[in-house]
Amino acid sequence: MSGQKCFGVRPNPFGTAIFAVPILCGALLGACSSKPVAVPSNLTVGAQNVRGLPAPAVAKPDAPPRILAIRFSTLTIRPGIWFDGTMICSTNVASVEVRTAAFSINSEHVGPGVYRFHTRVLELPPLSRRHWYELDIIARNTAGTEMIERAPLRVE
């Protein structure tokens, strides 16, 4: 009976898409928060100024990673703006990822314990706008041990 009409009605080729779209929208909205998380005490927002940031802490390779200071250009992003940041970590940190449910940025390692990123915010889906998200700043050492700081990020 496959490929045949059932009671004169053809099968709907978009049948699965009708169910997938609400599930996808629910997943995107579930990732956002109505109440933002608190700004961590080691995070500053404003113009790029590395003079106010501490020096990286020297650490043994097997020691847990540490994020000492974070500086972001903004915590409210919209399409077309530049979003950048600097993270000062312990010297044993091998990578720093800045991530939300919608995107991930692998920061550039510019010196022992110093990571930066500079990226242009691309067009965002309308359903993901005007919401708060949790922005995870994840520092990892070579063994894969993580330290995570969470900050609020507003998407306009």
C-alpha positions in Angstrom: 0.0 0.0 0.0 3.0 2.3 0.0 2.9 5.1 -2.5 -0.9 4.7 -2.9 -3.5 7.3 -2.0 -5.5 6.7 1.1 -9.1 7.7 0.7 -8.2 9.9 -2.3 -5.8 12.1 -0.2 -2.1 12.3 -1.1 0.4 12.1 1.8 1.6 15.5 3.0 5.4 15.9 2.2 5.6 18.6 4.9 4.0 16.5 7.6 7.2 16.1 9.7 8.1 19.8 9.2 4.8 20.8 10.8 5.9 19.1 14.0 9.6 20.0 13.8 9.1 23.8 13.6 7.3 24.2 16.9 9.8 21.8 18.6 12.7 23.9 17.2 11.1 27.2 18.3 10.5 25.7 21.8 14.1 24.7 22.1 15.4 28.1 21.1 13.0 29.9 23.6 13.9 27.3 26.3 17.6 28.3 26.0 16.7 31.9 26.8 15.9 33.2 30.3 13.3 35.7 31.5 15.5 36.7 34.3 19.3 37.1 33.6 22.0 35.5 35.6 24.1 37.9 37.8 27.2 39.5 36.3 30.3 37.8 37.7 32.5 40.1 39.9 35.5 39.5 37.6 33.7 40.9 34.5 33.9 44.5 33.3 32.0 45.9 30.3 33.3 48.8 28.2 36.0 50.0 25.8 39.1 47.9 25.2 41.5 48.8 28.0 44.0 46.1 29.0 45.7 48.4 31.6 43.0 47.7 34.2 43.2 43.9 33.9 45.4 41.9 36.2 48.5 39.9 35.1 47.9 36.2 34.3 48.5 33.9 37.3 51.4 31.4 36.9 50.1 27.8 37.4 51.4 24.3 37.0 50.0 22.4 33.9 47.9 20.0 36.0 46.4 22.7 38.2 42.7 23.7 37.8 42.2 26.5 35.2 41.3 29.9 36.6 39.6 32.9 35.0 40.9 36.0 36.7 39.3 38.8 34.7 36.9 39.2 31.8 36.3 42.3 29.7 33.6 42.5 27.1 32.7 45.4 24.8 29.0 44.9 25.6 26.5 42.5 27.1 23.8 43.5 24.6 24.3 42.4 21.0 22.4 43.1 17.8 23.1 42.3 14.2 25.9 44.3 12.6 27.8 45.3 15.8 31.3 44.2 16.7 31.5 42.1 19.9 34.9 41.6 21.5 36.5 40.6 24.7 39.6 39.8 26.6 40.0 37.1 29.2 42.9 36.9 31.6 43.4 33.4 33.0 46.0 31.3 34.7 49.0 30.4 32.5 48.0 26.7 32.3 44.8 27.5 30.3 44.9 25.9 26.9 41.7 27.3 25.4 38.9 29.7 26.2 35.4 29.4 24.6 32.7 32.0 24.8 29.4 30.2 24.2 25.6 30.5 24.3 22.9 28.2 23.0 23.0 30.1 19.7 26.8 30.5 19.0 30.3 29.6 20.1 33.5 31.7 19.8 36.9 30.1 20.2 39.1 32.9 21.6 42.6 33.5 20.2 45.5 32.8 22.5 47.7 35.9 22.4 50.0 35.2 25.3 50.4 33.1 28.4 47.0 33.3 30.1 45.6 36.0 27.7 42.8 35.3 25.3 40.9 37.6 23.0 38.1 37.6 20.4 36.8 40.2 18.0 33.7 39.2 15.9 30.9 40.8 14.0 27.4 39.8 15.1 25.6 38.3 12.2 21.8 38.4 11.4 19.9 36.5 14.1 16.6 34.7 13.8 13.6 36.9 14.9 12.5 34.4 17.5 15.9 34.6 19.3 15.8 38.4 19.7 14.7 40.4 22.7 15.7 37.7 25.2 18.4 37.2 27.8 20.8 34.2 27.4 23.4 32.7 29.6 26.9 33.4 28.2 29.3 30.7 29.2 33.0 31.6 29.4 34.8 28.3 29.5 38.5 28.0 30.3 40.1 24.5 29.8 43.5 23.2 30.6 45.3 20.6 28.6 43.8 17.8 30.7 40.3 19.0 29.8 39.4 20.4 33.2 37.0 23.3 32.9 36.2 26.5 34.8 33.0 28.2 33.7 31.9 31.7 34.4 28.3 32.7 33.4 27.2 36.2 32.4 23.9 37.6 31.1 23.8 38.4 27.4 20.9 40.3 25.9 20.1 39.7 22.2 18.3 42.6 20.5 
